[in-house]
Amino acid sequence: MTYDVAATGERVERLLGALADAGAGARAEELVREVVGLYGAGLERIMAIVTETGSAGTLRALVDDPLVSGLLVLHDLHPLTTAERVRSALDGVRPYLGLHEGGVELLGLDEDTGGVVVRLRLEGACDGCPSSRITVTESIERAIARVAPEVTRVDVESAVALLRIGRRPPGPCPVPEGAS
């Protein structure tokens, strides 16, 4: 069975909210914390065993699995940092961006009260085309969400095109009327 970690988290929040209305919210939240803590401790031990035995292939398989990777992030056990996972996601969408003769640059990550904000810069042909920019931005956001669920927002700026100044046309410089 395939689990969508984000959808499951939303269902848990909704169920907890319904229980809070019924007066059992505090006990339900405590129960969820205990169960999540137990699973977190189990995942931590699994990661320690995999690391101690030097099972690089197993570790790679764990972090590449979307469900396991999401749980590792949830329990702060993922061996890659948020920045490393975001860079990996960007590398995965670059071939798509290449079709648009564009690129993307990771400017940084900022902690926000609700999570992590990723700051990016788009470069290339997508600058002047709003529909291409929207398509590319949505693709980037989906790729980042898959590998870094702790990212709550992606801020994208376009590279600023500099004004290109060429040679002055030959001949006398026109003087506007009224100027002396």
BARO-700041 format. One record per residue: residue number from 1; residue in three letters; x, y, z of N, C-alpha, C in turn. Coordinates in Angstrom, 1 decimal. Example, Ala and Ser with C-alpha at 12.3 -4.5 7.8 and 13.67 -1.06 7.14 Angstrom:
2
(rec 1,"ALA",(13.2,-5.7,7.8),(12.3,-4.5,7.8),(13.2,-3.3,7.8)),
(rec 2,"SER",(12.8,-2.2,7.1),(13.7,-1.1,7.1),(12.9,0.0,7.9)),
//
This chain:
180
(rec 1,"MET",(0.8,-1.2,0.0),(0.0,0.0,0.0),(0.9,1.2,0.0)),
(rec 2,"THR",(0.5,2.2,-0.8),(1.3,3.5,-0.9),(0.6,4.5,0.0)),
(rec 3,"TYR",(1.4,5.2,0.8),(0.9,6.2,1.7),(1.4,7.6,1.2)),
(rec 4,"ASP",(0.5,8.5,1.3),(0.9,9.9,1.0),(1.1,10.6,2.4)),
(rec 5,"VAL",(2.3,10.8,2.7),(2.6,11.3,4.1),(1.9,12.7,4.3)),
(rec 6,"ALA",(1.9,13.6,3.4),(1.2,14.9,3.6),(-0.3,14.7,3.8)),
(rec 7,"ALA",(-0.9,13.9,3.0),(-2.3,13.6,3.1),(-2.7,13.0,4.4)),
(rec 8,"THR",(-1.8,12.0,4.9),(-2.1,11.3,6.1),(-1.9,12.3,7.3)),
(rec 9,"GLY",(-0.9,13.2,7.2),(-0.7,14.2,8.2),(-1.9,15.1,8.3)),
(rec 10,"GLU",(-2.5,15.5,7.2),(-3.7,16.4,7.2),(-4.9,15.6,7.8)),
(rec 11,"ARG",(-5.1,14.3,7.5),(-6.2,13.6,8.1),(-6.0,13.5,9.6)),
(rec 12,"VAL",(-4.8,13.2,10.1),(-4.6,13.2,11.5),(-4.9,14.5,12.2)),
(rec 13,"GLU",(-4.5,15.6,11.5),(-4.8,16.9,12.1),(-6.3,17.1,12.1)),
(rec 14,"ARG",(-7.0,16.7,11.1),(-8.5,16.9,11.0),(-9.2,16.1,12.1)),
(rec 15,"LEU",(-8.7,14.8,12.3),(-9.3,13.9,13.3),(-9.0,14.5,14.7)),
(rec 16,"LEU",(-7.8,15.0,14.9),(-7.5,15.6,16.2),(-8.4,16.8,16.5)),
(rec 17,"GLY",(-8.6,17.6,15.4),(-9.5,18.8,15.6),(-10.9,18.4,15.9)),
(rec 18,"ALA",(-11.4,17.3,15.3),(-12.8,16.8,15.6),(-12.8,16.3,17.0)),
(rec 19,"LEU",(-11.8,15.6,17.5),(-11.8,15.1,18.9),(-11.7,16.3,19.9)),
(rec 20,"ALA",(-11.0,17.3,19.5),(-10.9,18.5,20.4),(-12.3,19.1,20.7)),
(rec 21,"ASP",(-13.1,19.1,19.6),(-14.5,19.6,19.8),(-15.3,18.7,20.7)),
(rec 22,"ALA",(-15.0,17.4,20.7),(-15.7,16.5,21.6),(-15.1,16.5,23.0)),
(rec 23,"GLY",(-14.1,17.2,23.3),(-13.5,17.3,24.6),(-12.4,16.2,24.9)),
(rec 24,"ALA",(-12.1,15.4,23.9),(-11.1,14.4,24.1),(-9.8,14.8,23.5)),
(rec 25,"GLY",(-9.7,16.0,23.0),(-8.5,16.4,22.2),(-7.2,16.3,22.9)),
(rec 26,"ALA",(-7.1,16.7,24.2),(-5.8,16.6,24.9),(-5.3,15.2,25.0)),
(rec 27,"ARG",(-6.2,14.2,25.4),(-5.8,12.8,25.5),(-5.4,12.3,24.1)),
(rec 28,"ALA",(-6.2,12.6,23.0),(-5.9,12.2,21.7),(-4.5,12.7,21.3)),
(rec 29,"GLU",(-4.2,14.0,21.5),(-2.9,14.5,21.2),(-1.8,13.8,21.9)),
(rec 30,"GLU",(-2.0,13.5,23.2),(-1.0,12.8,24.0),(-0.8,11.4,23.4)),
(rec 31,"LEU",(-1.8,10.7,23.0),(-1.7,9.4,22.4),(-0.9,9.5,21.1)),
(rec 32,"VAL",(-1.2,10.4,20.3),(-0.5,10.6,19.0),(0.9,10.9,19.2)),
(rec 33,"ARG",(1.2,11.7,20.2),(2.7,12.1,20.5),(3.4,10.8,21.0)),
(rec 34,"GLU",(2.8,10.0,21.8),(3.4,8.7,22.3),(3.7,7.8,21.1)),
(rec 35,"VAL",(2.7,7.6,20.2),(2.8,6.7,19.1),(3.9,7.2,18.2)),
(rec 36,"VAL",(3.8,8.5,17.8),(4.8,9.0,16.9),(6.2,8.9,17.6)),
(rec 37,"GLY",(6.3,9.2,18.8),(7.6,9.1,19.5),(8.2,7.6,19.5)),
(rec 38,"LEU",(7.3,6.7,19.7),(7.7,5.3,19.6),(8.2,4.9,18.2)),
(rec 39,"TYR",(7.5,5.3,17.2),(7.9,5.0,15.8),(9.2,5.8,15.5)),
(rec 40,"GLY",(9.3,7.0,16.0),(10.5,7.8,15.8),(11.7,7.1,16.4)),
(rec 41,"ALA",(11.6,6.6,17.6),(12.7,5.9,18.3),(13.1,4.7,17.5)),
(rec 42,"GLY",(12.1,4.0,16.9),(12.4,2.8,16.1),(13.1,3.1,14.8)),
(rec 43,"LEU",(12.7,4.2,14.2),(13.4,4.7,13.0),(14.8,5.1,13.3)),
(rec 44,"GLU",(15.0,5.8,14.4),(16.3,6.2,14.8),(17.2,5.0,15.0)),
(rec 45,"ARG",(16.7,4.0,15.6),(17.5,2.8,15.8),(17.8,2.1,14.5)),
(rec 46,"ILE",(16.8,2.0,13.5),(17.1,1.5,12.2),(18.2,2.2,11.5)),
(rec 47,"MET",(18.1,3.6,11.6),(19.2,4.4,10.9),(20.5,4.1,11.5)),
(rec 48,"ALA",(20.6,4.0,12.8),(21.8,3.7,13.5),(22.4,2.4,13.1)),
(rec 49,"ILE",(21.6,1.4,13.0),(22.0,0.0,12.6),(22.5,0.1,11.1)),
(rec 50,"VAL",(21.8,0.7,10.2),(22.2,0.8,8.8),(23.5,1.6,8.7)),
(rec 51,"THR",(23.7,2.6,9.5),(24.9,3.4,9.5),(26.1,2.6,10.0)),
(rec 52,"GLU",(25.9,2.0,11.2),(26.9,1.2,11.9),(27.4,0.1,11.0)),
(rec 53,"THR",(26.5,-0.6,10.2),(27.0,-1.7,9.4),(27.5,-1.3,8.1)),
(rec 54,"GLY",(27.5,0.0,7.8),(28.1,0.5,6.6),(27.3,0.1,5.3)),
(rec 55,"SER",(26.0,0.0,5.5),(25.1,-0.5,4.4),(24.7,0.7,3.5)),
(rec 56,"ALA",(25.6,1.2,2.7),(25.3,2.4,1.9),(24.2,2.2,1.0)),
(rec 57,"GLY",(24.1,1.0,0.4),(23.0,0.7,-0.6),(21.6,0.8,0.1)),
(rec 58,"THR",(21.6,0.2,1.3),(20.3,0.2,2.1),(20.0,1.6,2.5)),
(rec 59,"LEU",(21.0,2.4,2.9),(20.7,3.8,3.3),(20.2,4.6,2.1)),
(rec 60,"ARG",(20.8,4.4,0.9),(20.3,5.1,-0.3),(18.9,4.7,-0.6)),
(rec 61,"ALA",(18.6,3.4,-0.5),(17.2,2.9,-0.7),(16.2,3.6,0.2)),
(rec 62,"LEU",(16.6,3.7,1.5),(15.7,4.3,2.5),(15.5,5.8,2.2)),
(rec 63,"VAL",(16.5,6.5,1.9),(16.3,7.9,1.7),(15.7,8.2,0.3)),
(rec 64,"ASP",(15.7,7.3,-0.6),(15.1,7.5,-1.9),(13.6,7.1,-1.9)),
(rec 65,"ASP",(13.2,6.3,-0.9),(11.8,5.9,-0.8),(11.0,7.1,-0.3)),
(rec 66,"PRO",(10.0,7.6,-1.0),(9.3,8.8,-0.6),(8.6,8.7,0.8)),
(rec 67,"LEU",(8.0,7.6,1.2),(7.4,7.4,2.5),(8.4,7.4,3.6)),
(rec 68,"VAL",(9.5,6.6,3.4),(10.5,6.5,4.5),(11.2,7.8,4.6)),
(rec 69,"SER",(11.6,8.5,3.5),(12.2,9.7,3.5),(11.4,10.8,4.3)),
(rec 70,"GLY",(10.1,10.8,4.0),(9.2,11.8,4.7),(9.2,11.5,6.2)),
(rec 71,"LEU",(9.2,10.2,6.6),(9.2,9.9,8.0),(10.6,10.3,8.6)),
(rec 72,"LEU",(11.7,10.1,7.9),(13.0,10.5,8.4),(13.1,12.0,8.6)),
(rec 73,"VAL",(12.5,12.7,7.7),(12.4,14.2,7.9),(11.6,14.6,9.1)),
(rec 74,"LEU",(10.4,13.9,9.2),(9.5,14.2,10.3),(10.2,14.0,11.7)),
(rec 75,"HIS",(11.1,13.0,11.8),(11.7,12.7,13.0),(13.2,13.3,13.1)),
(rec 76,"ASP",(13.5,14.2,12.1),(14.8,14.8,12.1),(15.9,13.8,12.0)),
(rec 77,"LEU",(15.7,12.7,11.2),(16.7,11.7,11.1),(17.3,11.6,9.7)),
(rec 78,"HIS",(16.8,12.4,8.8),(17.3,12.3,7.4),(18.7,12.6,7.3)),
(rec 79,"PRO",(19.5,11.8,6.7),(21.0,12.0,6.6),(21.4,13.3,5.8)),
(rec 80,"LEU",(20.5,13.7,4.9),(20.8,14.9,4.0),(20.1,16.1,4.6)),
(rec 81,"THR",(20.7,17.2,4.5),(20.1,18.5,5.0),(19.0,18.9,4.0)),
(rec 82,"THR",(18.2,19.9,4.5),(17.2,20.4,3.6),(17.8,21.0,2.3)),
(rec 83,"ALA",(18.9,21.7,2.5),(19.6,22.3,1.3),(20.0,21.3,0.4)),
(rec 84,"GLU",(20.6,20.2,0.9),(21.1,19.1,0.0),(19.9,18.4,-0.8)),
(rec 85,"ARG",(18.8,18.2,-0.1),(17.6,17.6,-0.7),(17.0,18.6,-1.8)),
(rec 86,"VAL",(17.0,19.9,-1.5),(16.5,20.9,-2.4),(17.4,20.9,-3.6)),
(rec 87,"ARG",(18.7,20.9,-3.4),(19.6,20.9,-4.6),(19.4,19.7,-5.5)),
(rec 88,"SER",(19.2,18.6,-4.8),(18.9,17.3,-5.6),(17.6,17.4,-6.4)),
(rec 89,"ALA",(16.6,18.0,-5.8),(15.3,18.2,-6.5),(15.5,19.2,-7.7)),
(rec 90,"LEU",(16.3,20.2,-7.5),(16.6,21.1,-8.6),(17.3,20.5,-9.7)),
(rec 91,"ASP",(18.3,19.6,-9.3),(19.1,18.9,-10.4),(18.1,18.0,-11.2)),
(rec 92,"GLY",(17.1,17.4,-10.5),(16.1,16.6,-11.2),(15.3,17.3,-12.2)),
(rec 93,"VAL",(15.0,18.6,-11.9),(14.1,19.3,-12.8),(14.9,20.2,-13.9)),
(rec 94,"ARG",(16.2,20.2,-13.7),(17.0,21.0,-14.6),(16.9,20.6,-16.1)),
(rec 95,"PRO",(16.8,19.3,-16.4),(16.6,18.9,-17.8),(15.3,19.5,-18.3)),
(rec 96,"TYR",(14.3,19.5,-17.5),(13.0,20.1,-18.0),(13.2,21.6,-18.2)),
(rec 97,"LEU",(14.0,22.3,-17.3),(14.2,23.7,-17.5),(15.1,24.0,-18.7)),
(rec 98,"GLY",(16.0,23.0,-19.0),(16.9,23.2,-20.1),(16.1,23.3,-21.4)),
(rec 99,"LEU",(14.9,22.6,-21.5),(14.1,22.7,-22.7),(13.6,24.2,-22.9)),
(rec 100,"HIS",(13.5,24.9,-21.8),(13.1,26.3,-21.8),(14.3,27.2,-21.9)),
(rec 101,"GLU",(15.5,26.7,-22.1),(16.7,27.5,-22.1),(16.8,28.3,-20.8)),
(rec 102,"GLY",(16.4,27.7,-19.7),(16.4,28.4,-18.4),(17.2,27.6,-17.4)),
(rec 103,"GLY",(17.4,28.2,-16.3),(18.1,27.6,-15.2),(17.5,28.1,-13.9)),
(rec 104,"VAL",(17.9,27.5,-12.8),(17.5,27.9,-11.5),(18.6,27.8,-10.6)),
(rec 105,"GLU",(18.7,28.9,-9.7),(19.8,29.0,-8.7),(19.2,29.0,-7.3)),
(rec 106,"LEU",(19.7,28.2,-6.4),(19.3,28.2,-5.0),(20.0,29.4,-4.4)),
(rec 107,"LEU",(19.2,30.4,-3.9),(19.8,31.6,-3.3),(20.0,31.3,-1.8)),
(rec 108,"GLY",(19.1,30.5,-1.2),(19.2,30.2,0.2),(18.0,29.7,0.8)),
(rec 109,"LEU",(18.1,29.3,2.1),(16.9,28.8,2.8),(16.8,29.6,4.1)),
(rec 110,"ASP",(15.6,30.0,4.4),(15.3,30.8,5.6),(14.4,30.0,6.5)),
(rec 111,"GLU",(14.6,30.1,7.8),(13.7,29.5,8.8),(12.5,30.5,8.9)),
(rec 112,"ASP",(11.3,30.0,8.9),(10.1,30.8,9.1),(9.4,30.2,10.3)),
(rec 113,"THR",(8.4,30.9,10.8),(7.7,30.3,12.0),(7.0,29.0,11.7)),
(rec 114,"GLY",(6.6,28.9,10.4),(5.9,27.7,10.1),(6.7,26.6,9.4)),
(rec 115,"GLY",(8.0,26.9,9.1),(8.8,25.9,8.4),(10.0,26.6,7.7)),
(rec 116,"VAL",(10.3,26.1,6.6),(11.5,26.6,5.8),(11.0,27.2,4.5)),
(rec 117,"VAL",(11.6,28.4,4.2),(11.3,29.1,3.0),(12.6,29.0,2.1)),
(rec 118,"VAL",(12.3,28.5,0.9),(13.4,28.3,-0.1),(13.4,29.5,-1.0)),
(rec 119,"ARG",(14.5,30.2,-1.2),(14.6,31.3,-2.1),(15.4,30.9,-3.4)),
(rec 120,"LEU",(14.8,31.1,-4.6),(15.4,30.7,-5.8),(15.4,31.8,-6.8)),
(rec 121,"ARG",(16.3,31.7,-7.8),(16.3,32.7,-8.9),(16.2,31.9,-10.2)),
(rec 122,"LEU",(15.2,32.3,-11.1),(15.1,31.7,-12.4),(15.9,32.5,-13.4)),
(rec 123,"GLU",(16.6,31.8,-14.3),(17.4,32.5,-15.3),(17.0,31.9,-16.6)),
(rec 124,"GLY",(17.1,32.7,-17.7),(16.9,32.2,-19.0),(15.6,32.7,-19.7)),
(rec 125,"ALA",(15.2,31.9,-20.6),(14.1,32.3,-21.5),(12.8,32.4,-20.8)),
(rec 126,"CYS",(12.6,31.9,-19.6),(11.3,32.0,-18.9),(11.1,33.3,-18.3)),
(rec 127,"ASP",(12.1,34.2,-18.3),(11.9,35.5,-17.8),(10.8,36.3,-18.4)),
(rec 128,"GLY",(10.7,36.3,-19.7),(9.7,37.1,-20.4),(8.3,36.5,-20.6)),
(rec 129,"CYS",(8.2,35.2,-20.3),(7.0,34.5,-20.6),(6.3,34.0,-19.3)),
(rec 130,"PRO",(5.2,34.7,-19.0),(4.5,34.4,-17.7),(4.0,33.0,-17.6)),
(rec 131,"SER",(3.5,32.4,-18.7),(3.0,31.0,-18.6),(4.1,30.0,-18.4)),
(rec 132,"SER",(5.2,30.3,-19.1),(6.4,29.4,-18.9),(6.9,29.5,-17.5)),
(rec 133,"ARG",(7.0,30.7,-17.0),(7.5,30.9,-15.6),(6.6,30.2,-14.6)),
(rec 134,"ILE",(5.3,30.2,-14.8),(4.3,29.6,-13.9),(4.5,28.1,-14.0)),
(rec 135,"THR",(4.6,27.5,-15.2),(4.8,26.1,-15.4),(6.1,25.6,-14.7)),
(rec 136,"VAL",(7.2,26.3,-15.0),(8.5,26.0,-14.4),(8.4,26.1,-12.9)),
(rec 137,"THR",(7.8,27.2,-12.4),(7.8,27.4,-10.9),(7.0,26.3,-10.2)),
(rec 138,"GLU",(5.9,25.9,-10.8),(5.0,24.8,-10.3),(5.8,23.5,-10.3)),
(rec 139,"SER",(6.5,23.2,-11.3),(7.3,22.0,-11.4),(8.4,22.0,-10.3)),
(rec 140,"ILE",(9.0,23.1,-10.1),(10.1,23.2,-9.1),(9.4,23.0,-7.7)),
(rec 141,"GLU",(8.3,23.6,-7.4),(7.6,23.5,-6.1),(7.2,22.1,-5.9)),
(rec 142,"ARG",(6.7,21.4,-6.9),(6.3,20.0,-6.7),(7.6,19.1,-6.4)),
(rec 143,"ALA",(8.7,19.3,-7.1),(9.9,18.6,-6.9),(10.4,18.8,-5.5)),
(rec 144,"ILE",(10.4,20.0,-5.0),(10.9,20.3,-3.7),(10.0,19.7,-2.6)),
(rec 145,"ALA",(8.7,19.8,-2.8),(7.7,19.2,-1.9),(7.9,17.7,-1.7)),
(rec 146,"ARG",(8.3,17.0,-2.8),(8.5,15.6,-2.7),(9.7,15.2,-1.8)),
(rec 147,"VAL",(10.7,16.0,-1.8),(12.0,15.7,-1.1),(12.2,16.4,0.2)),
(rec 148,"ALA",(11.4,17.5,0.4),(11.6,18.4,1.6),(10.2,18.9,2.1)),
(rec 149,"PRO",(9.5,18.0,2.7),(8.1,18.4,3.2),(8.2,19.5,4.2)),
(rec 150,"GLU",(9.3,19.8,4.8),(9.4,20.9,5.8),(9.4,22.2,5.2)),
(rec 151,"VAL",(9.6,22.3,3.8),(9.5,23.6,3.1),(8.1,24.0,3.0)),
(rec 152,"THR",(7.8,25.2,3.5),(6.4,25.7,3.5),(6.2,26.7,2.4)),
(rec 153,"ARG",(7.3,27.2,1.9),(7.1,28.2,0.8),(8.3,28.3,-0.1)),
(rec 154,"VAL",(8.1,28.5,-1.4),(9.2,28.7,-2.3),(9.0,30.1,-2.9)),
(rec 155,"ASP",(10.0,30.9,-2.7),(10.0,32.3,-3.3),(10.9,32.3,-4.5)),
(rec 156,"VAL",(10.4,32.6,-5.6),(11.1,32.6,-6.9),(11.2,34.0,-7.4)),
(rec 157,"GLU",(12.4,34.4,-7.7),(12.6,35.7,-8.4),(13.3,35.4,-9.7)),
(rec 158,"SER",(13.1,36.4,-10.7),(13.7,36.3,-12.0),(15.0,37.0,-12.0)),
(rec 159,"ALA",(15.9,36.5,-12.8),(17.2,37.3,-12.9),(16.8,38.6,-13.6)),
(rec 160,"VAL",(17.4,39.7,-13.1),(17.1,41.0,-13.7),(17.9,41.2,-14.9)),
(rec 161,"ALA",(17.2,41.5,-16.0),(17.9,41.8,-17.3),(18.4,43.2,-17.2)),
(rec 162,"LEU",(19.7,43.4,-17.5),(20.3,44.7,-17.4),(20.0,45.5,-18.7)),
(rec 163,"LEU",(19.8,46.8,-18.6),(19.6,47.6,-19.8),(20.8,47.6,-20.7)),
(rec 164,"ARG",(20.7,47.2,-21.9),(21.8,47.2,-22.8),(22.0,48.5,-23.5)),
(rec 165,"ILE",(23.1,49.1,-23.4),(23.3,50.4,-24.0),(24.3,50.2,-25.2)),
(rec 166,"GLY",(23.9,50.6,-26.3),(24.7,50.4,-27.5),(25.3,51.7,-27.9)),
(rec 167,"ARG",(26.0,51.7,-29.1),(26.6,52.9,-29.6),(25.5,53.9,-30.0)),
(rec 168,"ARG",(25.9,55.2,-29.9),(25.0,56.2,-30.3),(25.0,56.2,-31.9)),
(rec 169,"PRO",(23.8,56.4,-32.4),(23.7,56.4,-33.9),(24.5,57.5,-34.5)),
(rec 170,"PRO",(25.1,57.3,-35.7),(25.9,58.3,-36.3),(25.1,59.6,-36.6)),
(rec 171,"GLY",(25.7,60.7,-36.7),(25.1,61.9,-37.0),(24.9,62.8,-35.8)),
(rec 172,"PRO",(24.3,64.0,-36.0),(24.2,64.9,-34.9),(23.2,64.4,-33.9)),
(rec 173,"CYS",(23.4,64.8,-32.7),(22.5,64.4,-31.6),(21.3,65.3,-31.7)),
(rec 174,"PRO",(20.1,64.7,-31.8),(18.9,65.5,-31.9),(18.7,66.3,-30.6)),
(rec 175,"VAL",(18.3,67.5,-30.7),(18.0,68.4,-29.5),(16.5,68.5,-29.4)),
(rec 176,"PRO",(15.9,68.1,-28.3),(14.5,68.3,-28.1),(14.1,69.7,-28.2)),
(rec 177,"GLU",(12.8,69.9,-28.7),(12.3,71.3,-28.9),(12.3,72.0,-27.5)),
(rec 178,"GLY",(12.6,73.2,-27.5),(12.6,74.0,-26.2),(13.9,73.9,-25.5)),
(rec 179,"ALA",(14.8,73.0,-25.9),(16.0,72.9,-25.2),(17.0,73.8,-25.9)),
(rec 180,"SER",(17.9,74.4,-25.1),(18.9,75.2,-25.8),(20.3,74.8,-25.4)),
//
